[in-house]
Amino acid sequence: MADRRLQVFHTVARLLSFTKAAETLHMTQPAVTFQVRQLEEHFNTRLFDRTHNRINLTEAGKQVFNFADKIFELYAEMNNAVREVTGEVSGALVIGASTTIAEYMLPALLGDFKVKYPDVTVHLKVSNTDGIVHMVENNDIDLGVVEAPVSNKNLVVEICRYDELVGIVAPQHELAKDDLLPLAKLVKYPFICREEGSGTREVMAEHMQSHDVNVSEINVCMELGSPEAVKGAVEAGMGMSVTSSATISKELQLGTLVAIKLDPQLKRPFSFVHQKQKFRHRAMDELLEFARQYCKDHKNDED
C-alpha cells in the first residue's frame, strides 16, 4: 500500500547507495534510479547530491527521509492493529544467522515455528557474526542470531542460550585420550581455525588472551569458512581445532572425532540482535517470543 517510490527512496537514503538498495529490494539499478527520479519530479527538487560516485541527501531529501520513517512506522502499526483484531499472524521476515547457528540450531526452531504460523514466510541469510551484525545495522534483516558479543550499543541484544566450545582431534591424535585440554597446549599442535569475522574464532581468541595465552603463538595450518569444513580437516588428521559442542554429536557417535573439554571451560552466548525499533511487525514479535520459549524448552541441550 505504501508508495513504491517512497519505499525505494527510503532504502537508497538509508544505505546511501543505489547499488546496495537495488540488491536489498531485488530490483535492477536502473529501476531504482527511475523510481527516485519520479519522486524528485513529484517534489520538483533534487533529493540527492551525486558527486564522485558518492551520494548524500539534500536538505529536501532529509525532510522526505524523516517523514518517510514516520509514514512506514504508522503503516506497520496500522497493519498490526488490523491483524490484532483479526487474529492473523502473517507476512515475511528475514532472519540472519551465523554459520554454526544456521546449520545446527535454527532448522528445528524455524520448522516448529512454520507449523504454528504457516502464513509467515521466513527467509534465512547466513554469514559470519560480523556479517550478520552489519546486516542488522543496515536493516537488511529483521533479526540476527549470533554467536559472539555485539559491541554496537544501538542494537538490542538478548541472550537466548549458551553453547560450550570444546577441543576436537582425530581418534589417532596423541591428545585423544586426555580428559582436559589446557589452553596452553593449543599452541603446541597444528591448529585449524575459522575465518576472520567468525564468532567461534573471536570468542576463542578472547578466552585465550584473558588466561594469558598468546594467540599469536598458535600454529595455524589452515583457515576454513564453515564448521563442516573444519571437522572434515580434523577428521583427516590435518590438525586440531576448537568448535561448538552442538556441531559434533554425529561425529562423536560415529567415533570419527574425539571431544576434549577446555581448561578453563569456555561457554559463549547465542544471542538475538535487532534494531531498537519502537514498533515491529506482529510476526516479528511472535517469532521472538517463540524463539525465547524454544530456547527455554531446550535448555537441557546445553548440558
CORLIN-V832830 format. One line per field, one symbol per residue. ss: DSSP state (H for helix, E for strand, L for the rest). phi: phi as a letter, one per 20 degrees, with the letter a starting at -180 (. if undefined). Layout:
ss=???
phi=???
This chain:
ss=LLLHHHHHHHHHHHHLLHHHHHHHHLLLHHHHHHHHHHHHHHHLLLLEEEELLEEEELHHHHHHHHHHHHHHHHHHHHHHHHHHHHLLLLEEEEEEEEHHHHHHLHHHHHHHHHHHLLLEEEEEEEELHHHHHHHHHLLLLLEEEELLLLLLLLEEEEEEEEEEEEEEELLLLLLLLLLEEEHHHHHHLLEEEELLLLHHHHHHHHHHHHLLLLHHHLLEEEEELLHHHHHHHHHLLLLEEEEEHHHLHHHHHHLLLEEEEEEEEEEEEEEEEEELLLLLLHHHHHHHHHHHHHHHHLHHHHL
phi=.fgfffffgfffffelafffffffelcffgffgfffffffffelafdcedblmcccffffffffffffgfffffffffgffffffemecbpccdddbfggffecdfgfffffffffcfeeedddddbeggffffffgemfcebdccdbgdeffedeccfdadceecfccfgeffefefeccfgfffeecgcdcffgnffgffffffffffdldfffefefdadcebgfffffffgfmerdbcbfffecffffffmeccecffcffcdceececbfeffccfffffffffffgfffffdgfffe
